[in-house]
Amino acid sequence: MTLSVALDPRLALPLYRQLYQRFRDALDEGRLRPGDRVPAVRALAAELNVARGTVEAAYQQLIAEGFLVTRGPAGTLVSPHWSRAVSPAAAMARPTTSVVATHTGSVPLPLQLGLPALDAFPRKLWTRLAARQLRGAGLEGLVYPDAHGHAGLRSAIATYLGLSRGIACSPEQVFVCAGYRACLDLVVQTLLAPGDACWFEEPGYFNARHALQAARLQLVPVPVDGEGLDVAAGLARAPQARCALVTPSHQSPLGVSLSLSRRLALLDWARRSDAWVIEDDYDSEFRYLGKPLPALKSLDDGGRVLYTGTFSKVLFPGLRLAYLVVPPEQVAAFASSLDRGHNPVPQLWQATVASFLADGHFARHLKRMRTLYRQRRQWLAEALAVSLGERVRIELQAGGLHLLARLEDGDDQAWAAAAQAEGLAVQALSRWYLEPPRAQGLLLGFTNVAGPAEALELAQRLGRRLHRPG
C-alpha cells in the first residue's frame, strides 16, 4: 500500500480526510486485508510530514466506522470482521477483454507450434555464460546500447551465416531486432509504404500476415504447391508488387522447399521490378533428410533479398532475439531507421548469444537437437498412425518443427477446437489461408514430446476428440 506520497494542503479536502480516503481506497482495492497491521501514528506522521493529530483524526474516523481496531501493544489493525466489497470505482478500474493473446507467458500446451525443446535447452551452460558476461562487463554495459545490435553478436551471426547458410555478409549488414515481427516492422519502415502490394504465400504464416496488414500493405495471396511459391501465379496476379515474403527453405506451414527454378524466377522478378524479397529462414537448421538447403540470399547477386533469422526456434523464445541481413547498398538506410529508435533486446542476452556462437556451443546444440527432433517427430507420427488410422494422412517433410496431418474428411477448424478443449494446442491449417479454397489439416508441434509413451497418450487424447468434436 502506498501512503508515503505527500498529502496536498492546497486541496479543499482536509489533510486527515485525504489520509482517510487513502485507507478506504486501499481497503476497497484489496491492498489492505482483514488482520493487516497499519503504521503507528508517530511513524506515519513523520513519513508524511504532518502533525500527529492529522493521523490520529483519520484513524479515529476509521475506527469509528469499523474499518480499524486497536489491540494495545499489538498496534492498530484492519478489523478481522471487515469484509471487502469492491467499490464501483475499483470495478471500473478492472476492465475485461475478449482478446485472445498469441503469447501469454504461460507454460505451453502439448503439441504447440513454433517451440524448440525447452526441456533440452542447456540452462546451466547458458547461466554460466551469462554470469561470465555480467562479471566482465565494464562501462560499455552501463551506457545506451548500440541500436544496431551488439557488435560481437553481429560479427558472430555474419560468420555463422557464411559457414552454414552460404551467405557472404559483413557484420555491418546484420541488424539485431527484438523478434521476427520487429524485423518486418523495420523493413516496412525503411523500404515500403502503405498501400504497397506484397506477394504472400497461400497458405502463409499468420503472424507475418497480421504484421503486414497492420502496416497497411496490400497482401496478394500467391498459391504454394509442391515446389513452393508459384512465381508464375504471382506475376499473373500482381507483377508490379513491391515485395514478396517467402519461407523458401521450409515453407510455413506446408513444409515444402522452394525449387531452384522458382528461386531463380523470383530473384529475376525482383531485379526487373525493383522489388524486395523478404526471406524468412525461421527453422532451416532442422533438416532430417539430406543436407540443409542454401539460403535464397546466397543466390542474390542483385541486392534484392532481405534475410531474416531468429533464435526463438533454435534456443528459446523468451530471448525475443532475431536478426536481419540487408544488402550493402541498404545499410545506411536501415542504420538511419534504427538510429531514430532503440534496440530493446537486453545487452546481456545479446552478449551471451554471441559467446554461445563464438565458443562452439551453438553448433553442438544444433547437432543434438537434430537427432532429438528426428526421434520425437517419429514418435508422434507413429502414435498418430496408431490412434487415428485412416482419418488422417501424415506428411513427413524433410525438416521443420511440426507435423501436418491432412484430414480425409471433416472440418479442421471443428477438429482443432475440439482438440483445444482437450488441452492440446493443435491448429487448423485452413486458418492459415487468406482466400478459399482452403485445404483441411491439423498442425502439431512435436519438439516437446518427451517420449513414445507421451506421444501415444497425446495421440489417443486427440483421437478421442476427433471422434466427438465440439
LUMKEMAR-9994 format. One line per 8 residues: number of its first residue (from 1); for each residue x negated, y, z of C-alpha. Coordinates in nm, 3 decimals, m for minus. Layout:
NUM = X Y Z  ...
//
This chain:
1 = 0.000 0.000 0.000  m0.137 0.340 m0.097  m0.096 0.601 0.176  m0.429 0.779 0.153  m0.322 1.023 m0.119  m0.278 1.363 0.044  0.070 1.490 0.119  0.170 1.805 m0.069
9 = 0.254 2.107 0.157  0.378 2.303 m0.147  0.685 2.084 m0.182  1.014 2.183 m0.027  1.033 1.840 0.137  0.870 1.850 0.485  0.547 1.653 0.526  0.700 1.398 0.764
17 = 0.979 1.332 0.511  0.722 1.281 0.234  0.547 1.025 0.453  0.879 0.864 0.547  0.963 0.830 0.176  0.627 0.663 0.104  0.706 0.397 0.361  1.057 0.347 0.222
25 = 0.918 0.307 m0.132  0.661 0.055 m0.009  0.935 m0.143 0.166  1.172 m0.136 m0.132  0.900 m0.242 m0.376  0.773 m0.527 m0.157  0.431 m0.376 m0.084  0.525 m0.387 0.287
33 = 0.684 m0.707 0.415  0.851 m0.809 0.744  0.588 m0.851 1.015  0.321 m0.637 0.843  0.132 m0.405 1.077  0.129 m0.034 0.985  m0.159 0.206 1.060  m0.188 0.361 1.407
41 = m0.060 0.717 1.437  m0.402 0.866 1.514  m0.577 0.678 1.231  m0.315 0.766 0.967  m0.307 1.133 1.073  m0.685 1.154 1.034  m0.673 0.979 0.696  m0.404 1.214 0.561
49 = m0.548 1.523 0.736  m0.216 1.610 0.901  m0.109 1.664 1.259  m0.032 1.360 1.472  0.317 1.499 1.524  0.385 1.466 1.149  0.310 1.095 1.152  0.496 1.042 1.479
57 = 0.808 1.212 1.334  0.802 0.984 1.029  0.751 0.674 1.244  1.032 0.770 1.484  1.277 0.802 1.197  1.170 0.465 1.051  1.205 0.305 1.395  1.547 0.463 1.449
65 = 1.668 0.324 1.117  1.541 m0.026 1.197  1.258 m0.043 0.948  0.977 m0.044 1.208  0.945 m0.183 1.561  0.687 m0.115 1.831  0.504 m0.401 2.001  0.296 m0.222 2.263
73 = m0.074 m0.316 2.234  0.005 m0.506 1.911  0.093 m0.176 1.744  0.381 m0.088 1.515  0.513 m0.349 1.270  0.767 m0.378 0.993  1.075 m0.524 1.157  1.080 m0.906 1.124
81 = 1.457 m0.883 1.077  1.442 m0.640 0.788  1.547 m0.788 0.453  1.414 m0.618 0.141  1.674 m0.516 m0.111  1.540 m0.387 m0.439  1.643 m0.027 m0.488  1.783 0.092 m0.825
89 = 1.461 0.285 m0.888  1.250 m0.023 m0.824  1.470 m0.232 m1.050  1.431 0.023 m1.328  1.053 0.003 m1.289  1.057 m0.366 m1.382  1.155 m0.377 m1.750  1.216 m0.712 m1.909
97 = 1.119 m0.808 m2.260  1.213 m1.081 m2.503  0.887 m1.053 m2.697  0.700 m1.384 m2.715  0.327 m1.316 m2.692  0.083 m1.509 m2.909  m0.173 m1.516 m2.629  m0.054 m1.516 m2.268
105 = m0.373 m1.606 m2.080  m0.214 m1.927 m1.950  m0.357 m2.279 m1.980  m0.293 m2.400 m2.337  m0.031 m2.665 m2.403  m0.118 m3.003 m2.558  m0.172 m3.004 m2.936  m0.222 m2.626 m2.951
113 = m0.383 m2.497 m3.269  m0.694 m2.287 m3.304  m0.877 m2.400 m2.992  m1.215 m2.566 m2.951  m1.260 m2.847 m2.698  m1.250 m2.644 m2.379  m1.342 m2.945 m2.164  m1.662 m3.000 m2.366
121 = m1.798 m2.646 m2.355  m2.138 m2.633 m2.174  m2.028 m2.396 m1.899  m2.332 m2.450 m1.676  m2.568 m2.366 m1.960  m2.359 m2.064 m2.053  m2.359 m1.939 m1.693  m2.735 m1.979 m1.671
129 = m2.789 m1.782 m1.993  m2.552 m1.507 m1.880  m2.725 m1.483 m1.542  m3.061 m1.451 m1.718  m2.924 m1.164 m1.924  m2.797 m0.990 m1.612  m3.128 m1.027 m1.431  m3.327 m0.899 m1.728
137 = m3.101 m0.607 m1.815  m3.270 m0.267 m1.796  m3.141 0.083 m1.860  m3.013 m0.026 m2.200  m2.749 m0.227 m2.018  m2.614 0.085 m1.849  m2.573 0.321 m2.145  m2.295 0.332 m2.406
145 = m2.345 0.021 m2.624  m2.414 0.025 m2.996  m2.075 0.043 m3.168  m2.209 m0.177 m3.448  m2.288 m0.460 m3.208  m2.581 m0.587 m3.002  m2.895 m0.574 m3.218  m3.018 m0.916 m3.106
153 = m2.682 m1.075 m3.184  m2.659 m0.917 m3.529  m3.007 m1.047 m3.608  m2.921 m1.397 m3.481  m2.599 m1.405 m3.685  m2.783 m1.298 m4.003  m3.039 m1.575 m3.950  m2.769 m1.835 m3.881
161 = m2.566 m1.741 m4.188  m2.872 m1.756 m4.411  m2.958 m2.108 m4.295  m2.612 m2.263 m4.258  m2.383 m2.077 m4.498  m2.621 m1.970 m4.775  m2.551 m1.601 m4.713  m2.851 m1.372 m4.763
169 = m2.787 m1.066 m4.549  m2.973 m0.829 m4.321  m2.874 m0.755 m3.959  m2.762 m0.409 m4.077  m2.488 m0.572 m4.285  m2.346 m0.751 m3.979  m2.091 m0.577 m3.758  m1.968 m0.729 m3.432
177 = m1.594 m0.694 m3.362  m1.354 m0.785 m3.083  m1.195 m1.078 m3.263  m1.082 m1.153 m3.618  m0.795 m0.902 m3.602  m1.047 m0.626 m3.530  m1.245 m0.731 m3.839  m0.933 m0.696 m4.054
185 = m0.848 m0.360 m3.899  m1.199 m0.237 m3.975  m1.177 m0.346 m4.340  m0.838 m0.180 m4.384  m0.955 0.140 m4.215  m1.268 0.164 m4.429  m1.165 0.044 m4.775  m0.788 0.022 m4.811
193 = m0.482 0.244 m4.787  m0.114 0.192 m4.701  0.074 0.055 m4.999  m0.226 m0.126 m5.149  m0.138 m0.469 m5.286  m0.315 m0.767 m5.135  m0.314 m1.127 m5.254  m0.223 m1.350 m4.961
201 = m0.235 m1.730 m4.953  0.104 m1.901 m4.960  0.120 m2.054 m4.702  m0.127 m1.845 m4.505  m0.246 m1.763 m4.155  0.042 m1.582 m3.983  m0.173 m1.363 m3.754  m0.359 m1.227 m4.056
209 = m0.026 m1.169 m4.227  0.102 m0.970 m3.928  m0.218 m0.762 m3.918  m0.198 m0.665 m4.285  0.173 m0.596 m4.266  0.112 m0.372 m3.965  m0.142 m0.184 m4.181  0.141 m0.136 m4.436
217 = m0.029 m0.330 m4.712  0.191 m0.486 m4.978  0.138 m0.860 m4.948  0.160 m1.064 m5.267  0.207 m1.434 m5.186  m0.013 m1.646 m5.414  0.052 m2.023 m5.406  m0.205 m2.272 m5.278
225 = m0.238 m2.617 m5.434  m0.495 m2.895 m5.416  m0.769 m2.662 m5.544  m0.687 m2.377 m5.309  m0.563 m2.032 m5.408  m0.414 m2.031 m5.760  m0.608 m1.736 m5.906  m0.413 m1.750 m6.233
233 = m0.088 m1.707 m6.039  m0.237 m1.408 m5.857  m0.335 m1.250 m6.189  0.015 m1.302 m6.320  0.183 m1.152 m6.012  m0.045 m0.859 m5.924  m0.352 m0.816 m6.147  m0.422 m0.468 m6.002
241 = m0.420 m0.575 m5.637  m0.683 m0.403 m5.424  m0.783 m0.708 m5.221  m0.735 m1.080 m5.161  m0.754 m1.254 m4.824  m0.866 m1.617 m4.857  m0.980 m1.910 m4.644  m1.187 m2.089 m4.912
249 = m1.380 m2.345 m4.705  m1.080 m2.486 m4.520  m0.752 m2.328 m4.622  m0.532 m2.227 m4.330  m0.310 m2.420 m4.279  m0.322 m2.682 m4.560  m0.691 m2.769 m4.516  m0.788 m2.781 m4.885
257 = m1.105 m2.619 m5.021  m1.117 m2.360 m5.296  m1.264 m2.526 m5.606  m1.578 m2.389 m5.769  m1.394 m2.285 m6.085  m1.144 m2.085 m5.884  m1.417 m1.930 m5.670  m1.583 m1.801 m5.982
265 = m1.250 m1.682 m6.123  m1.171 m1.499 m5.801  m1.507 m1.324 m5.796  m1.474 m1.233 m6.163  m1.133 m1.075 m6.099  m1.272 m0.878 m5.804  m1.561 m0.743 m6.014  m1.343 m0.646 m6.309
273 = m1.068 m0.493 m6.095  m1.295 m0.321 m5.844  m1.109 m0.519 m5.577  m1.222 m0.671 m5.247  m1.218 m1.033 m5.133  m1.190 m1.089 m4.758  m1.332 m1.432 m4.680  m1.208 m1.579 m4.351
281 = m1.456 m1.857 m4.269  m1.292 m1.948 m3.940  m1.392 m2.313 m3.887  m1.624 m2.419 m4.170  m1.873 m2.557 m3.915  m1.644 m2.854 m3.859  m1.653 m3.074 m4.167  m1.636 m3.452 m4.122
289 = m1.678 m3.574 m4.481  m1.988 m3.466 m4.668  m2.194 m3.156 m4.610  m2.045 m2.815 m4.525  m1.949 m2.618 m4.833  m2.141 m2.297 m4.906  m1.954 m1.979 m4.831  m1.782 m1.788 m5.109
297 = m2.001 m1.496 m5.005  m2.309 m1.694 m5.113  m2.187 m1.670 m5.476  m2.113 m1.299 m5.459  m2.361 m1.113 m5.679  m2.125 m0.820 m5.737  m2.091 m0.700 m5.378  m1.716 m0.762 m5.359
305 = m1.687 m1.012 m5.070  m1.636 m0.912 m4.708  m1.720 m1.216 m4.495  m1.566 m1.274 m4.151  m1.656 m1.536 m3.894  m1.558 m1.596 m3.534  m1.699 m1.754 m3.219  m1.350 m1.822 m3.084
313 = m1.327 m2.156 m3.265  m1.685 m2.273 m3.202  m1.747 m2.151 m2.844  m1.434 m2.035 m2.663  m1.154 m1.786 m2.748  m1.194 m1.587 m2.427  m1.504 m1.428 m2.582  m1.291 m1.231 m2.830
321 = m1.602 m1.204 m3.046  m1.609 m1.209 m3.426  m1.830 m1.058 m3.694  m1.801 m0.901 m4.036  m2.067 m0.908 m4.310  m2.034 m0.631 m4.571  m2.219 m0.567 m4.899  m2.532 m0.349 m4.866
329 = m2.364 m0.065 m5.054  m2.086 m0.050 m4.793  m2.299 m0.048 m4.477  m2.288 0.331 m4.441  m1.910 0.345 m4.483  m1.847 0.076 m4.222  m2.102 0.227 m3.984  m1.922 0.558 m4.012
337 = m1.588 0.393 m3.932  m1.732 0.227 m3.625  m1.913 0.539 m3.508  m1.573 0.706 m3.472  m1.468 0.435 m3.230  m1.642 0.197 m2.994  m1.725 m0.171 m2.955  m1.512 m0.324 m2.677
345 = m1.698 m0.656 m2.668  m1.897 m0.661 m2.340  m2.271 m0.631 m2.396  m2.328 m0.921 m2.158  m2.132 m1.162 m2.379  m2.297 m1.035 m2.695  m2.644 m1.079 m2.545  m2.554 m1.424 m2.412
353 = m2.427 m1.541 m2.752  m2.746 m1.405 m2.910  m2.952 m1.615 m2.669  m2.726 m1.917 m2.730  m2.800 m1.893 m3.102  m3.168 m1.800 m3.087  m3.261 m2.072 m2.835  m3.110 m2.351 m3.048
361 = m2.817 m2.428 m2.817  m2.562 m2.331 m3.081  m2.686 m2.582 m3.339  m2.694 m2.862 m3.080  m2.345 m2.770 m2.958  m2.204 m2.782 m3.312  m2.359 m3.122 m3.374  m2.200 m3.262 m3.057
369 = m1.863 m3.107 m3.141  m1.855 m3.251 m3.494  m1.897 m3.600 m3.352  m1.642 m3.538 m3.078  m1.382 m3.385 m3.309  m1.415 m3.662 m3.565  m1.332 m3.911 m3.290  m1.047 m3.707 m3.141
377 = m0.894 m3.649 m3.482  m0.897 m4.024 m3.545  m0.736 m4.095 m3.208  m0.446 m3.862 m3.276  m0.398 m3.971 m3.637  m0.381 m4.338 m3.534  m0.144 m4.262 m3.245  0.090 m4.067 m3.473
385 = 0.091 m4.352 m3.723  0.191 m4.597 m3.449  0.456 m4.376 m3.287  0.611 m4.204 m3.590  0.560 m4.463 m3.859  0.701 m4.365 m4.196  0.869 m4.048 m4.070  0.552 m3.850 m4.133
393 = 0.257 m3.862 m4.369  m0.074 m3.758 m4.214  m0.307 m3.565 m4.443  m0.668 m3.601 m4.328  m0.869 m3.328 m4.498  m1.248 m3.304 m4.498  m1.266 m3.075 m4.196  m1.082 m2.846 m3.958
401 = m0.940 m2.843 m3.608  m0.583 m2.953 m3.674  m0.377 m3.222 m3.846  m0.096 m3.168 m4.095  0.187 m3.419 m4.067  0.414 m3.394 m4.371  0.779 m3.472 m4.294  0.957 m3.720 m4.517
409 = 1.292 m3.580 m4.404  1.439 m3.328 m4.163  1.386 m2.962 m4.077  1.035 m2.894 m3.950  1.145 m2.589 m3.750  1.401 m2.801 m3.564  1.136 m3.068 m3.503  0.886 m2.807 m3.380
417 = 1.143 m2.652 m3.145  1.223 m2.996 m3.006  0.853 m3.071 m2.952  0.801 m2.736 m2.783  1.087 m2.815 m2.548  0.884 m3.124 m2.455  0.586 m2.901 m2.372  0.395 m2.972 m2.694
425 = 0.251 m2.675 m2.887  0.350 m2.807 m3.231  0.404 m2.557 m3.512  0.629 m2.578 m3.816  0.447 m2.550 m4.148  0.740 m2.367 m4.310  0.689 m2.066 m4.080  0.352 m2.002 m4.248
433 = 0.523 m1.913 m4.579  0.632 m1.568 m4.693  0.878 m1.690 m4.956  1.078 m2.003 m5.040  1.041 m2.280 m5.133  0.872 m2.379 m4.811  0.708 m2.718 m4.757  0.806 m2.913 m4.447
441 = 0.548 m3.035 m4.197  0.407 m3.018 m3.845  0.071 m2.869 m3.747  m0.100 m3.028 m3.447  m0.431 m2.940 m3.284  m0.642 m3.240 m3.182  m0.954 m3.085 m3.028  m0.838 m3.113 m2.667
449 = m0.704 m3.470 m2.687  m0.937 m3.629 m2.434  m0.893 m3.998 m2.520  m0.692 m4.261 m2.709  m0.453 m4.312 m2.416  m0.370 m3.942 m2.407  m0.332 m3.933 m2.785  m0.081 m4.220 m2.770
457 = 0.111 m4.061 m2.483  0.140 m3.731 m2.671  0.243 m3.905 m2.993  0.510 m4.101 m2.806  0.646 m3.782 m2.649  0.659 m3.626 m2.992  0.826 m3.933 m3.135  1.099 m3.924 m2.871
465 = 1.178 m3.564 m2.960  1.178 m3.629 m3.333  1.447 m3.889 m3.284  1.664 m3.639 m3.096  1.572 m3.281 m3.195  1.726 m2.981 m3.022
//
